[in-house]
Amino acid sequence: GKMGIDLKKGGRFKNKSKKDSRSTNLYLHLLVKLFRFLSRRTDSKFTKTVLRRLISSGVQRPPVSLSRLTKHMKGKDGRTAVIVSTVTDDKRLLTLPKLNVAAL
């Protein structure tokens, strides 16, 4: 006969990706709720990426400095940078160009 999966020994591969944020921050949970709805209802790759990063733990969301932000936004004026992490100040920057930032 055919062999089945031994469930007691943990033979079945379950989905390893995180389903929900373990944070106690209720505003983060509201954002997760919103982006989960948007990613389900639209076929936008952007909303799926934002949702995945909102759900990820703090270790997986390293802070972004202003100098790195200005480096990435060079030549992209008029656009908004959406960052799912903490934006930290950089004292090495003497002049800061005009930036539109949405830090979630």
Distance bins in CASP14 RR format, pairs under 12 A and 6 or more apart:
PFRMAT RR
TARGET T0000
AUTHOR 0000-0000-0000
RMODE 2
METHOD distances of the structure
MODEL  1
3 11 0 0 0 0 0 1 0 0 0 0 0
4 11 0 0 0 0 1 0 0 0 0 0 0
4 12 0 0 0 0 0 1 0 0 0 0 0
5 11 1 0 1 0 0 0 0 0 0 0 0
5 12 1 0 1 0 0 0 0 0 0 0 0
5 13 0 0 0 0 1 0 0 0 0 0 0
5 14 0 0 0 0 0 1 0 0 0 0 0
6 12 0 0 0 0 1 0 0 0 0 0 0
7 13 0 0 0 0 0 1 0 0 0 0 0
7 14 0 0 0 0 0 1 0 0 0 0 0
17 51 0 0 0 0 0 1 0 0 0 0 0
17 52 0 0 0 0 1 0 0 0 0 0 0
17 55 0 0 0 0 1 0 0 0 0 0 0
17 56 0 0 0 0 1 0 0 0 0 0 0
17 60 0 0 0 0 0 1 0 0 0 0 0
18 32 0 0 0 0 0 1 0 0 0 0 0
18 51 0 0 0 0 0 1 0 0 0 0 0
18 52 0 0 0 0 1 0 0 0 0 0 0
18 53 0 0 0 0 0 1 0 0 0 0 0
18 54 0 0 0 0 0 1 0 0 0 0 0
18 55 1 0 1 0 0 0 0 0 0 0 0
18 56 1 0 0 1 0 0 0 0 0 0 0
18 57 1 0 0 1 0 0 0 0 0 0 0
18 58 0 0 0 0 0 1 0 0 0 0 0
18 60 0 0 0 0 1 0 0 0 0 0 0
19 32 0 0 0 0 0 1 0 0 0 0 0
19 36 0 0 0 0 1 0 0 0 0 0 0
19 51 0 0 0 0 0 1 0 0 0 0 0
19 52 0 0 0 0 0 1 0 0 0 0 0
19 55 1 0 0 1 0 0 0 0 0 0 0
19 56 0 0 0 0 0 1 0 0 0 0 0
20 28 0 0 0 0 0 1 0 0 0 0 0
20 29 0 0 0 0 1 0 0 0 0 0 0
20 32 1 0 0 1 0 0 0 0 0 0 0
20 33 0 0 0 0 1 0 0 0 0 0 0
20 36 0 0 0 0 1 0 0 0 0 0 0
20 51 0 0 0 0 0 1 0 0 0 0 0
20 52 0 0 0 0 0 1 0 0 0 0 0
20 54 0 0 0 0 1 0 0 0 0 0 0
20 55 1 0 0 1 0 0 0 0 0 0 0
20 56 0 0 0 0 0 1 0 0 0 0 0
20 57 0 0 0 0 0 1 0 0 0 0 0
21 27 0 0 0 0 0 1 0 0 0 0 0
21 28 1 0 1 0 0 0 0 0 0 0 0
21 29 1 0 0 1 0 0 0 0 0 0 0
21 30 0 0 0 0 0 1 0 0 0 0 0
21 31 0 0 0 0 1 0 0 0 0 0 0
21 32 1 0 1 0 0 0 0 0 0 0 0
21 33 0 0 0 0 0 1 0 0 0 0 0
21 35 0 0 0 0 0 1 0 0 0 0 0
21 36 0 0 0 0 0 1 0 0 0 0 0
21 51 0 0 0 0 0 1 0 0 0 0 0
21 52 0 0 0 0 0 1 0 0 0 0 0
21 53 0 0 0 0 0 1 0 0 0 0 0
21 54 1 0 0 1 0 0 0 0 0 0 0
21 55 1 0 1 0 0 0 0 0 0 0 0
21 56 0 0 0 0 1 0 0 0 0 0 0
21 57 0 0 0 0 1 0 0 0 0 0 0
21 58 0 0 0 0 1 0 0 0 0 0 0
21 60 0 0 0 0 0 1 0 0 0 0 0
21 61 0 0 0 0 0 1 0 0 0 0 0
21 84 0 0 0 0 0 1 0 0 0 0 0
21 104 0 0 0 0 0 1 0 0 0 0 0
22 28 0 0 0 0 0 1 0 0 0 0 0
22 29 0 0 0 0 0 1 0 0 0 0 0
22 32 0 0 0 0 0 1 0 0 0 0 0
22 54 0 0 0 0 0 1 0 0 0 0 0
22 55 0 0 0 0 1 0 0 0 0 0 0
22 56 0 0 0 0 0 1 0 0 0 0 0
22 57 1 0 0 1 0 0 0 0 0 0 0
22 58 0 0 0 0 1 0 0 0 0 0 0
22 59 0 0 0 0 0 1 0 0 0 0 0
23 29 1 0 0 1 0 0 0 0 0 0 0
23 30 0 0 0 0 0 1 0 0 0 0 0
23 31 0 0 0 0 0 1 0 0 0 0 0
23 32 0 0 0 0 1 0 0 0 0 0 0
23 54 0 0 0 0 1 0 0 0 0 0 0
23 55 0 0 0 0 1 0 0 0 0 0 0
23 56 0 0 0 0 0 1 0 0 0 0 0
23 57 0 0 0 0 1 0 0 0 0 0 0
23 58 0 0 0 0 1 0 0 0 0 0 0
23 61 0 0 0 0 0 1 0 0 0 0 0
25 31 0 0 0 0 1 0 0 0 0 0 0
25 32 0 0 0 0 1 0 0 0 0 0 0
25 54 0 0 0 0 0 1 0 0 0 0 0
25 58 0 0 0 0 0 1 0 0 0 0 0
25 104 0 0 0 0 0 1 0 0 0 0 0
26 32 0 0 0 0 0 1 0 0 0 0 0
26 33 0 0 0 0 0 1 0 0 0 0 0
27 33 0 0 0 0 0 1 0 0 0 0 0
27 34 0 0 0 0 0 1 0 0 0 0 0
27 54 0 0 0 0 0 1 0 0 0 0 0
27 104 0 0 0 0 1 0 0 0 0 0 0
28 34 0 0 0 0 0 1 0 0 0 0 0
28 35 0 0 0 0 0 1 0 0 0 0 0
28 51 0 0 0 0 0 1 0 0 0 0 0
28 53 0 0 0 0 0 1 0 0 0 0 0
28 54 1 0 0 1 0 0 0 0 0 0 0
28 55 0 0 0 0 1 0 0 0 0 0 0
28 56 0 0 0 0 0 1 0 0 0 0 0
28 57 0 0 0 0 0 1 0 0 0 0 0
28 58 0 0 0 0 0 1 0 0 0 0 0
28 61 0 0 0 0 0 1 0 0 0 0 0
28 84 0 0 0 0 0 1 0 0 0 0 0
28 104 0 0 0 0 1 0 0 0 0 0 0
29 35 0 0 0 0 0 1 0 0 0 0 0
29 36 0 0 0 0 0 1 0 0 0 0 0
29 54 0 0 0 0 1 0 0 0 0 0 0
29 55 0 0 0 0 0 1 0 0 0 0 0
30 36 0 0 0 0 0 1 0 0 0 0 0
30 37 0 0 0 0 0 1 0 0 0 0 0
30 54 0 0 0 0 0 1 0 0 0 0 0
30 104 0 0 0 0 0 1 0 0 0 0 0
31 37 0 0 0 0 0 1 0 0 0 0 0
31 38 0 0 0 0 0 1 0 0 0 0 0
31 47 0 0 0 0 0 1 0 0 0 0 0
31 50 0 0 0 0 1 0 0 0 0 0 0
31 51 0 0 0 0 1 0 0 0 0 0 0
31 53 0 0 0 0 0 1 0 0 0 0 0
31 54 1 0 1 0 0 0 0 0 0 0 0
31 55 0 0 0 0 0 1 0 0 0 0 0
31 82 0 0 0 0 0 1 0 0 0 0 0
31 84 0 0 0 0 1 0 0 0 0 0 0
31 102 0 0 0 0 0 1 0 0 0 0 0
31 103 0 0 0 0 0 1 0 0 0 0 0
31 104 1 0 0 1 0 0 0 0 0 0 0
32 38 0 0 0 0 0 1 0 0 0 0 0
32 39 0 0 0 0 0 1 0 0 0 0 0
32 47 0 0 0 0 0 1 0 0 0 0 0
32 50 0 0 0 0 1 0 0 0 0 0 0
32 51 1 0 0 1 0 0 0 0 0 0 0
32 52 0 0 0 0 0 1 0 0 0 0 0
32 53 0 0 0 0 0 1 0 0 0 0 0
32 54 1 0 1 0 0 0 0 0 0 0 0
32 55 1 0 0 1 0 0 0 0 0 0 0
32 56 0 0 0 0 0 1 0 0 0 0 0
32 84 0 0 0 0 0 1 0 0 0 0 0
32 104 0 0 0 0 0 1 0 0 0 0 0
33 39 0 0 0 0 0 1 0 0 0 0 0
33 40 0 0 0 0 0 1 0 0 0 0 0
33 51 0 0 0 0 0 1 0 0 0 0 0
33 54 0 0 0 0 1 0 0 0 0 0 0
33 55 0 0 0 0 0 1 0 0 0 0 0
34 40 0 0 0 0 0 1 0 0 0 0 0
34 41 0 0 0 0 0 1 0 0 0 0 0
34 42 0 0 0 0 0 1 0 0 0 0 0
34 47 0 0 0 0 1 0 0 0 0 0 0
34 50 0 0 0 0 1 0 0 0 0 0 0
34 51 0 0 0 0 1 0 0 0 0 0 0
34 54 0 0 0 0 1 0 0 0 0 0 0
34 104 0 0 0 0 0 1 0 0 0 0 0
35 41 0 0 0 0 0 1 0 0 0 0 0
35 42 0 0 0 0 0 1 0 0 0 0 0
35 44 0 0 0 0 1 0 0 0 0 0 0
35 46 0 0 0 0 1 0 0 0 0 0 0
35 47 1 0 1 0 0 0 0 0 0 0 0
35 48 0 0 0 0 1 0 0 0 0 0 0
35 49 0 0 0 0 1 0 0 0 0 0 0
35 50 1 0 1 0 0 0 0 0 0 0 0
35 51 1 0 1 0 0 0 0 0 0 0 0
35 52 0 0 0 0 1 0 0 0 0 0 0
35 53 0 0 0 0 1 0 0 0 0 0 0
35 54 1 0 0 1 0 0 0 0 0 0 0
35 55 0 0 0 0 1 0 0 0 0 0 0
35 82 0 0 0 0 0 1 0 0 0 0 0
35 84 0 0 0 0 1 0 0 0 0 0 0
35 104 0 0 0 0 1 0 0 0 0 0 0
36 42 0 0 0 0 0 1 0 0 0 0 0
36 47 0 0 0 0 1 0 0 0 0 0 0
36 48 0 0 0 0 1 0 0 0 0 0 0
36 50 0 0 0 0 0 1 0 0 0 0 0
36 51 1 0 1 0 0 0 0 0 0 0 0
36 52 0 0 0 0 0 1 0 0 0 0 0
36 54 0 0 0 0 1 0 0 0 0 0 0
36 55 0 0 0 0 1 0 0 0 0 0 0
37 44 0 0 0 0 0 1 0 0 0 0 0
37 47 0 0 0 0 1 0 0 0 0 0 0
37 51 0 0 0 0 1 0 0 0 0 0 0
38 44 1 0 0 1 0 0 0 0 0 0 0
38 45 0 0 0 0 0 1 0 0 0 0 0
38 46 0 0 0 0 1 0 0 0 0 0 0
38 47 1 0 1 0 0 0 0 0 0 0 0
38 48 0 0 0 0 1 0 0 0 0 0 0
38 49 0 0 0 0 0 1 0 0 0 0 0
38 50 0 0 0 0 1 0 0 0 0 0 0
38 51 1 0 0 1 0 0 0 0 0 0 0
38 54 0 0 0 0 0 1 0 0 0 0 0
39 45 0 0 0 0 1 0 0 0 0 0 0
39 46 0 0 0 0 1 0 0 0 0 0 0
39 47 1 0 1 0 0 0 0 0 0 0 0
39 48 1 0 1 0 0 0 0 0 0 0 0
39 49 0 0 0 0 1 0 0 0 0 0 0
39 50 0 0 0 0 1 0 0 0 0 0 0
39 51 1 0 1 0 0 0 0 0 0 0 0
39 52 0 0 0 0 1 0 0 0 0 0 0
39 53 0 0 0 0 0 1 0 0 0 0 0
39 54 0 0 0 0 0 1 0 0 0 0 0
39 55 0 0 0 0 0 1 0 0 0 0 0
40 47 0 0 0 0 1 0 0 0 0 0 0
40 48 0 0 0 0 1 0 0 0 0 0 0
40 51 0 0 0 0 1 0 0 0 0 0 0
41 47 0 0 0 0 1 0 0 0 0 0 0
41 48 0 0 0 0 0 1 0 0 0 0 0
42 48 0 0 0 0 1 0 0 0 0 0 0
42 50 0 0 0 0 0 1 0 0 0 0 0
42 51 0 0 0 0 0 1 0 0 0 0 0
44 50 0 0 0 0 1 0 0 0 0 0 0
44 51 0 0 0 0 0 1 0 0 0 0 0
45 51 0 0 0 0 0 1 0 0 0 0 0
45 52 0 0 0 0 0 1 0 0 0 0 0
46 52 0 0 0 0 0 1 0 0 0 0 0
46 53 0 0 0 0 0 1 0 0 0 0 0
46 80 0 0 0 0 0 1 0 0 0 0 0
46 82 1 0 0 1 0 0 0 0 0 0 0
46 84 0 0 0 0 0 1 0 0 0 0 0
46 102 0 0 0 0 0 1 0 0 0 0 0
47 53 0 0 0 0 0 1 0 0 0 0 0
47 54 0 0 0 0 0 1 0 0 0 0 0
47 82 0 0 0 0 0 1 0 0 0 0 0
47 84 0 0 0 0 0 1 0 0 0 0 0
47 104 0 0 0 0 0 1 0 0 0 0 0
48 54 0 0 0 0 0 1 0 0 0 0 0
48 55 0 0 0 0 0 1 0 0 0 0 0
49 55 0 0 0 0 0 1 0 0 0 0 0
49 56 0 0 0 0 0 1 0 0 0 0 0
49 82 0 0 0 0 1 0 0 0 0 0 0
49 83 0 0 0 0 0 1 0 0 0 0 0
49 84 0 0 0 0 1 0 0 0 0 0 0
49 104 0 0 0 0 0 1 0 0 0 0 0
50 56 0 0 0 0 0 1 0 0 0 0 0
50 61 0 0 0 0 0 1 0 0 0 0 0
50 82 1 0 0 1 0 0 0 0 0 0 0
50 83 0 0 0 0 1 0 0 0 0 0 0
50 84 1 0 1 0 0 0 0 0 0 0 0
50 85 0 0 0 0 0 1 0 0 0 0 0
50 102 0 0 0 0 1 0 0 0 0 0 0
50 103 0 0 0 0 0 1 0 0 0 0 0
50 104 1 0 0 1 0 0 0 0 0 0 0
51 84 0 0 0 0 1 0 0 0 0 0 0
51 104 0 0 0 0 0 1 0 0 0 0 0
52 60 0 0 0 0 1 0 0 0 0 0 0
52 61 0 0 0 0 0 1 0 0 0 0 0
52 84 0 0 0 0 1 0 0 0 0 0 0
53 60 1 0 0 1 0 0 0 0 0 0 0
53 61 1 0 0 1 0 0 0 0 0 0 0
53 62 0 0 0 0 0 1 0 0 0 0 0
53 64 0 0 0 0 0 1 0 0 0 0 0
53 82 0 0 0 0 1 0 0 0 0 0 0
53 83 0 0 0 0 1 0 0 0 0 0 0
53 84 1 1 0 0 0 0 0 0 0 0 0
53 85 1 0 0 1 0 0 0 0 0 0 0
53 103 0 0 0 0 0 1 0 0 0 0 0
53 104 0 0 0 0 1 0 0 0 0 0 0
54 60 0 0 0 0 0 1 0 0 0 0 0
54 61 0 0 0 0 1 0 0 0 0 0 0
54 82 0 0 0 0 0 1 0 0 0 0 0
54 83 0 0 0 0 0 1 0 0 0 0 0
54 84 1 0 1 0 0 0 0 0 0 0 0
54 85 0 0 0 0 0 1 0 0 0 0 0
54 103 0 0 0 0 0 1 0 0 0 0 0
54 104 1 0 0 1 0 0 0 0 0 0 0
55 61 0 0 0 0 0 1 0 0 0 0 0
55 84 0 0 0 0 1 0 0 0 0 0 0
55 104 0 0 0 0 0 1 0 0 0 0 0
56 62 0 0 0 0 0 1 0 0 0 0 0
56 84 0 0 0 0 1 0 0 0 0 0 0
56 85 0 0 0 0 1 0 0 0 0 0 0
56 104 0 0 0 0 0 1 0 0 0 0 0
57 85 0 0 0 0 0 1 0 0 0 0 0
58 84 0 0 0 0 0 1 0 0 0 0 0
58 85 0 0 0 0 1 0 0 0 0 0 0
58 86 0 0 0 0 1 0 0 0 0 0 0
59 85 0 0 0 0 0 1 0 0 0 0 0
60 84 0 0 0 0 1 0 0 0 0 0 0
60 85 0 0 0 0 1 0 0 0 0 0 0
61 83 0 0 0 0 1 0 0 0 0 0 0
61 84 1 0 0 1 0 0 0 0 0 0 0
61 85 1 0 1 0 0 0 0 0 0 0 0
61 86 1 0 0 1 0 0 0 0 0 0 0
61 87 0 0 0 0 0 1 0 0 0 0 0
61 103 0 0 0 0 0 1 0 0 0 0 0
61 104 0 0 0 0 1 0 0 0 0 0 0
62 68 0 0 0 0 0 1 0 0 0 0 0
62 83 0 0 0 0 0 1 0 0 0 0 0
62 84 0 0 0 0 0 1 0 0 0 0 0
62 85 1 0 0 1 0 0 0 0 0 0 0
62 86 0 0 0 0 1 0 0 0 0 0 0
62 87 0 0 0 0 0 1 0 0 0 0 0
62 88 0 0 0 0 0 1 0 0 0 0 0
63 69 0 0 0 0 0 1 0 0 0 0 0
63 83 0 0 0 0 1 0 0 0 0 0 0
63 84 0 0 0 0 0 1 0 0 0 0 0
63 85 1 0 1 0 0 0 0 0 0 0 0
63 86 1 0 1 0 0 0 0 0 0 0 0
63 87 1 0 0 1 0 0 0 0 0 0 0
63 88 1 0 1 0 0 0 0 0 0 0 0
63 89 0 0 0 0 0 1 0 0 0 0 0
63 90 0 0 0 0 0 1 0 0 0 0 0
63 103 0 0 0 0 1 0 0 0 0 0 0
64 70 0 0 0 0 0 1 0 0 0 0 0
64 71 0 0 0 0 0 1 0 0 0 0 0
64 72 0 0 0 0 1 0 0 0 0 0 0
64 73 0 0 0 0 0 1 0 0 0 0 0
64 81 0 0 0 0 1 0 0 0 0 0 0
64 82 0 0 0 0 0 1 0 0 0 0 0
64 83 1 0 1 0 0 0 0 0 0 0 0
64 84 0 0 0 0 1 0 0 0 0 0 0
64 85 1 0 1 0 0 0 0 0 0 0 0
64 86 1 0 0 1 0 0 0 0 0 0 0
64 87 1 0 1 0 0 0 0 0 0 0 0
64 88 1 0 0 1 0 0 0 0 0 0 0
64 89 0 0 0 0 0 1 0 0 0 0 0
64 90 0 0 0 0 1 0 0 0 0 0 0
64 99 0 0 0 0 0 1 0 0 0 0 0
64 101 0 0 0 0 1 0 0 0 0 0 0
64 103 0 0 0 0 1 0 0 0 0 0 0
64 104 0 0 0 0 0 1 0 0 0 0 0
65 71 0 0 0 0 1 0 0 0 0 0 0
65 72 0 0 0 0 0 1 0 0 0 0 0
65 83 0 0 0 0 0 1 0 0 0 0 0
65 85 0 0 0 0 0 1 0 0 0 0 0
65 86 0 0 0 0 1 0 0 0 0 0 0
65 87 1 0 0 1 0 0 0 0 0 0 0
65 88 1 0 1 0 0 0 0 0 0 0 0
65 89 1 0 0 1 0 0 0 0 0 0 0
65 90 1 0 1 0 0 0 0 0 0 0 0
65 91 0 0 0 0 1 0 0 0 0 0 0
65 92 0 0 0 0 1 0 0 0 0 0 0
65 93 0 0 0 0 1 0 0 0 0 0 0
65 96 0 0 0 0 0 1 0 0 0 0 0
66 72 0 0 0 0 0 1 0 0 0 0 0
66 73 0 0 0 0 0 1 0 0 0 0 0
66 81 0 0 0 0 0 1 0 0 0 0 0
66 83 0 0 0 0 0 1 0 0 0 0 0
66 86 0 0 0 0 0 1 0 0 0 0 0
66 87 1 0 0 1 0 0 0 0 0 0 0
66 88 1 0 0 1 0 0 0 0 0 0 0
66 89 1 0 0 1 0 0 0 0 0 0 0
66 90 1 0 1 0 0 0 0 0 0 0 0
66 91 0 0 0 0 1 0 0 0 0 0 0
66 92 0 0 0 0 1 0 0 0 0 0 0
66 93 1 0 1 0 0 0 0 0 0 0 0
66 94 0 0 0 0 0 1 0 0 0 0 0
66 95 0 0 0 0 0 1 0 0 0 0 0
66 96 1 0 0 1 0 0 0 0 0 0 0
66 97 0 0 0 0 0 1 0 0 0 0 0
66 99 0 0 0 0 1 0 0 0 0 0 0
66 101 0 0 0 0 1 0 0 0 0 0 0
66 103 0 0 0 0 0 1 0 0 0 0 0
67 73 0 0 0 0 0 1 0 0 0 0 0
67 74 0 0 0 0 0 1 0 0 0 0 0
67 87 0 0 0 0 0 1 0 0 0 0 0
67 88 0 0 0 0 1 0 0 0 0 0 0
67 89 0 0 0 0 1 0 0 0 0 0 0
67 90 1 0 1 0 0 0 0 0 0 0 0
67 91 0 0 0 0 1 0 0 0 0 0 0
67 92 1 0 0 1 0 0 0 0 0 0 0
67 93 1 0 1 0 0 0 0 0 0 0 0
67 94 0 0 0 0 0 1 0 0 0 0 0
67 95 0 0 0 0 0 1 0 0 0 0 0
67 96 0 0 0 0 1 0 0 0 0 0 0
67 97 0 0 0 0 0 1 0 0 0 0 0
67 99 0 0 0 0 0 1 0 0 0 0 0
68 74 0 0 0 0 0 1 0 0 0 0 0
68 81 0 0 0 0 0 1 0 0 0 0 0
68 83 0 0 0 0 0 1 0 0 0 0 0
68 85 0 0 0 0 0 1 0 0 0 0 0
68 87 0 0 0 0 1 0 0 0 0 0 0
68 88 0 0 0 0 1 0 0 0 0 0 0
68 90 0 0 0 0 1 0 0 0 0 0 0
68 92 0 0 0 0 0 1 0 0 0 0 0
68 93 0 0 0 0 0 1 0 0 0 0 0
68 99 0 0 0 0 0 1 0 0 0 0 0
69 76 0 0 0 0 0 1 0 0 0 0 0
69 80 0 0 0 0 0 1 0 0 0 0 0
69 81 1 0 0 1 0 0 0 0 0 0 0
69 82 0 0 0 0 0 1 0 0 0 0 0
69 83 1 0 0 1 0 0 0 0 0 0 0
69 85 0 0 0 0 0 1 0 0 0 0 0
69 86 0 0 0 0 0 1 0 0 0 0 0
69 87 1 0 0 1 0 0 0 0 0 0 0
69 88 0 0 0 0 1 0 0 0 0 0 0
69 89 0 0 0 0 0 1 0 0 0 0 0
69 90 0 0 0 0 1 0 0 0 0 0 0
69 93 0 0 0 0 1 0 0 0 0 0 0
69 96 0 0 0 0 1 0 0 0 0 0 0
69 97 0 0 0 0 1 0 0 0 0 0 0
69 99 1 0 0 1 0 0 0 0 0 0 0
69 100 0 0 0 0 0 1 0 0 0 0 0
69 101 1 0 0 1 0 0 0 0 0 0 0
69 102 0 0 0 0 0 1 0 0 0 0 0
69 103 0 0 0 0 1 0 0 0 0 0 0
70 76 0 0 0 0 0 1 0 0 0 0 0
70 77 0 0 0 0 0 1 0 0 0 0 0
70 81 0 0 0 0 1 0 0 0 0 0 0
70 87 0 0 0 0 0 1 0 0 0 0 0
70 90 0 0 0 0 1 0 0 0 0 0 0
70 92 0 0 0 0 0 1 0 0 0 0 0
70 93 1 0 0 1 0 0 0 0 0 0 0
70 94 0 0 0 0 0 1 0 0 0 0 0
70 95 0 0 0 0 1 0 0 0 0 0 0
70 96 1 0 0 1 0 0 0 0 0 0 0
70 97 1 0 1 0 0 0 0 0 0 0 0
70 98 0 0 0 0 0 1 0 0 0 0 0
70 99 1 0 0 1 0 0 0 0 0 0 0
70 101 0 0 0 0 0 1 0 0 0 0 0
71 81 0 0 0 0 0 1 0 0 0 0 0
71 90 0 0 0 0 0 1 0 0 0 0 0
71 93 0 0 0 0 0 1 0 0 0 0 0
71 97 0 0 0 0 0 1 0 0 0 0 0
71 99 0 0 0 0 0 1 0 0 0 0 0
72 79 0 0 0 0 0 1 0 0 0 0 0
72 81 1 0 0 1 0 0 0 0 0 0 0
72 82 0 0 0 0 0 1 0 0 0 0 0
72 83 0 0 0 0 1 0 0 0 0 0 0
72 87 0 0 0 0 0 1 0 0 0 0 0
72 97 0 0 0 0 0 1 0 0 0 0 0
72 99 0 0 0 0 0 1 0 0 0 0 0
72 101 0 0 0 0 0 1 0 0 0 0 0
73 79 1 0 0 1 0 0 0 0 0 0 0
73 80 0 0 0 0 1 0 0 0 0 0 0
73 81 1 0 1 0 0 0 0 0 0 0 0
73 82 0 0 0 0 0 1 0 0 0 0 0
73 83 0 0 0 0 0 1 0 0 0 0 0
73 87 0 0 0 0 0 1 0 0 0 0 0
73 96 0 0 0 0 0 1 0 0 0 0 0
73 97 1 0 0 1 0 0 0 0 0 0 0
73 98 0 0 0 0 1 0 0 0 0 0 0
73 99 1 0 0 1 0 0 0 0 0 0 0
73 100 0 0 0 0 1 0 0 0 0 0 0
73 101 0 0 0 0 1 0 0 0 0 0 0
74 81 0 0 0 0 0 1 0 0 0 0 0
74 97 0 0 0 0 1 0 0 0 0 0 0
74 99 0 0 0 0 0 1 0 0 0 0 0
75 97 0 0 0 0 1 0 0 0 0 0 0
75 98 0 0 0 0 0 1 0 0 0 0 0
75 99 0 0 0 0 0 1 0 0 0 0 0
76 97 0 0 0 0 0 1 0 0 0 0 0
76 98 0 0 0 0 0 1 0 0 0 0 0
76 99 0 0 0 0 1 0 0 0 0 0 0
76 100 0 0 0 0 0 1 0 0 0 0 0
77 97 1 0 0 1 0 0 0 0 0 0 0
77 98 1 0 0 1 0 0 0 0 0 0 0
77 99 0 0 0 0 1 0 0 0 0 0 0
77 100 0 0 0 0 1 0 0 0 0 0 0
78 97 0 0 0 0 0 1 0 0 0 0 0
78 98 0 0 0 0 1 0 0 0 0 0 0
78 99 0 0 0 0 1 0 0 0 0 0 0
78 100 1 0 0 1 0 0 0 0 0 0 0
78 101 0 0 0 0 0 1 0 0 0 0 0
79 98 0 0 0 0 0 1 0 0 0 0 0
79 99 0 0 0 0 1 0 0 0 0 0 0
79 100 1 0 0 1 0 0 0 0 0 0 0
79 101 0 0 0 0 0 1 0 0 0 0 0
79 102 0 0 0 0 0 1 0 0 0 0 0
80 98 0 0 0 0 0 1 0 0 0 0 0
80 99 0 0 0 0 1 0 0 0 0 0 0
80 100 1 0 1 0 0 0 0 0 0 0 0
80 101 1 0 0 1 0 0 0 0 0 0 0
80 102 1 0 1 0 0 0 0 0 0 0 0
80 103 0 0 0 0 0 1 0 0 0 0 0
80 104 0 0 0 0 0 1 0 0 0 0 0
81 87 0 0 0 0 1 0 0 0 0 0 0
81 97 0 0 0 0 0 1 0 0 0 0 0
81 98 0 0 0 0 0 1 0 0 0 0 0
81 99 1 0 0 1 0 0 0 0 0 0 0
81 100 1 0 0 1 0 0 0 0 0 0 0
81 101 1 0 1 0 0 0 0 0 0 0 0
81 102 1 0 0 1 0 0 0 0 0 0 0
81 103 0 0 0 0 1 0 0 0 0 0 0
81 104 0 0 0 0 0 1 0 0 0 0 0
82 99 0 0 0 0 0 1 0 0 0 0 0
82 100 0 0 0 0 1 0 0 0 0 0 0
82 101 0 0 0 0 1 0 0 0 0 0 0
82 102 1 0 1 0 0 0 0 0 0 0 0
82 103 0 0 0 0 1 0 0 0 0 0 0
82 104 1 0 0 1 0 0 0 0 0 0 0
83 99 0 0 0 0 0 1 0 0 0 0 0
83 100 0 0 0 0 0 1 0 0 0 0 0
83 101 1 0 0 1 0 0 0 0 0 0 0
83 102 1 0 0 1 0 0 0 0 0 0 0
83 103 1 0 1 0 0 0 0 0 0 0 0
83 104 1 0 0 1 0 0 0 0 0 0 0
84 101 0 0 0 0 0 1 0 0 0 0 0
84 102 0 0 0 0 1 0 0 0 0 0 0
84 103 1 0 0 1 0 0 0 0 0 0 0
84 104 1 0 1 0 0 0 0 0 0 0 0
85 101 0 0 0 0 0 1 0 0 0 0 0
85 102 0 0 0 0 0 1 0 0 0 0 0
85 103 1 0 0 1 0 0 0 0 0 0 0
85 104 0 0 0 0 1 0 0 0 0 0 0
86 101 0 0 0 0 0 1 0 0 0 0 0
86 103 1 0 0 1 0 0 0 0 0 0 0
86 104 0 0 0 0 0 1 0 0 0 0 0
87 96 0 0 0 0 0 1 0 0 0 0 0
87 99 0 0 0 0 1 0 0 0 0 0 0
87 101 1 0 0 1 0 0 0 0 0 0 0
87 102 0 0 0 0 0 1 0 0 0 0 0
87 103 1 0 1 0 0 0 0 0 0 0 0
87 104 0 0 0 0 0 1 0 0 0 0 0
88 103 0 0 0 0 0 1 0 0 0 0 0
89 96 0 0 0 0 1 0 0 0 0 0 0
90 96 0 0 0 0 1 0 0 0 0 0 0
93 99 0 0 0 0 0 1 0 0 0 0 0
END
